[in-house]
Amino acid sequence: MVKPRTLSWDSRAAFHMSSYSKPPSSASTSSGLSGSTCHKGSDISKTTSLSKGKATLSQMRTDLNDALGEINDNAMDQRYKMAFIKSECKKMEMEAYMRKMEIAHEEAENEKKCIEADKAHKREVEKTQLNIQQLREEGEVMCLKLQLAQLQSGQAVPSAGTSADKTGL
């Protein structure tokens, strides 16, 4: 399978292109064979342009390395940011989970308190009902004592009348 070419691959192809039709080694050999001064002047310009090409190539490599370093730094920054965001997300998830558990605990506590309050209320209602029943019974006892007292006082009058009846016979 052939790997698709990327932008970096395409830019590498630019370095392989040469403005020279012949390699520099063949240019020097051809100038060495001919003894004319005209060719020596062109050799100097070729050497100058070759050194300019090397300087340009070196500068391009430096620029490319700088650009790659900058991209690498940006990538590292992005990785750090992603790691920070992921840790913040995990932190928020943990806080949400803890809050959920806290709410569940508080709901259970509130339900327990409600049940205890309901039981206490029922005990108070029963106690009040027992007090009411006790007061009613005490009221009945008082009524019965009053009736007894009335009967005893009414019997004392008739008993005096009955004793008068006995004497009159």
Helices and strands as residue ranges (DSSP letters): H 7-16, H 24-33, H 37-167
